[in-house]
Each structure stands twice: as C-alpha cells, then as structure tokens.
Amino acid sequence: MCAQDAKAAREEAARTAVLAGEEKRAKLTAPAKKKRKKEEGEPKGVRTSYLFFCEDMREEIDTVSPAADLNLNLRGKKLG
C-alpha cells in the first residue's frame, strides 16, 4: 500500500509541475503591451540636467564657432 501512495504522490507532483510550467510559459508568450500614443503638445520625456546644460551652452558655442550651428556632431564634441 505504501508503494502505491508514493507513486500517486509522485504522479500528482509531476502533474502540478507540468501545470506550473505551462502557466509560466503562457506568461512568457503573452502579447506585448501596446504603447500609449502621446497627445499633441505632450512633452517627449524627462529632461536631464545635461539637456538643460546643452540648452544654456548652445548660444555660446554658436557665437564661438559658427560651423557648429550647422554640424550637430561638432556641437556635441564641443559640449563634451
């Protein structure tokens, strides 16, 4: 009788493990959430202190080097 109980317990544990695995798999293959569309005029995102710095320094760089006004890479190099 003990062997049958042990076998039944192993079978039940195997069934629950299979079900748990299927639940995890279902969560992993769930469709991705859709991104919310931004309203017109809504900010793009959080502005960092570096962006505030770049905005302040842009005028100074343009007066020192007029070529930086046209070339974004050159402006970026000068900002650091």
N, C-alpha and C positions, 0 to 999 in steps of 0.2 A: 504494500500500500504506500509506503514511503517513496518508492521509486516513481510511482505514478503521480504523486503530489509534486515531486521535484520536477518531473517532466512537464506537468501542467504549468508550474510556476515559470519554467524556462520559456515555454511557448507564449505565455502571457507577456513576459518581459520582452520577448522578441517582437510581438505584435505592437506593444506600446512604443518600442524603439523605432519601428518602421513608421508608425503614425507620426511620431515626433519628427522624424526625418522628413516626411512628406510635408508637414507644416512649415518647417524651416525652408524647404525647397520652394514652397509656394510663396513665402515671403520674399525670397531672393529673386524670383522670376516675376514679381508683381510689376505692372506697368509703372513707368516713372511718372512722378507728379508733373503736371503742366505748370510752366512758369506763368505768373500773373503778368498781364500786359500793363505797362505803366501808363498812367493818364498823361495827357498832353500838358507840358509845363512842370511835370513832377521831376525832382532832382534825380540825377543819374545814380548817385550813391554818396557815401560819406566822404567828405573832403578831409584829407590828411594834412598835417602841418606842413609836409613837403609841398603840397599843392598850393597852400597859402604863400609859402616862401617863393615858389616859382612865379606866382602871380605878381608878387611885390618886386621881384628882381627883373622881370621881363622888360620893363621900360628902361632900366639901367643898362641892360645888356644890349638892347636895340640902339641906344644912343652911342655906346662904345663901339659896337660892331654892327653896322647896317646890314651886312651879309647874313647875320644871324636871324634877321627878320624873315628872310625867305627860306632859310635852311633850318628845319626843326632839329636835325641831328647836331648841328653846330651849336644851337642854343642849348640843347641838352648837355653837351660836353662842357660848356661854359658854366652851367648851373652846378654841375658836379654830380 
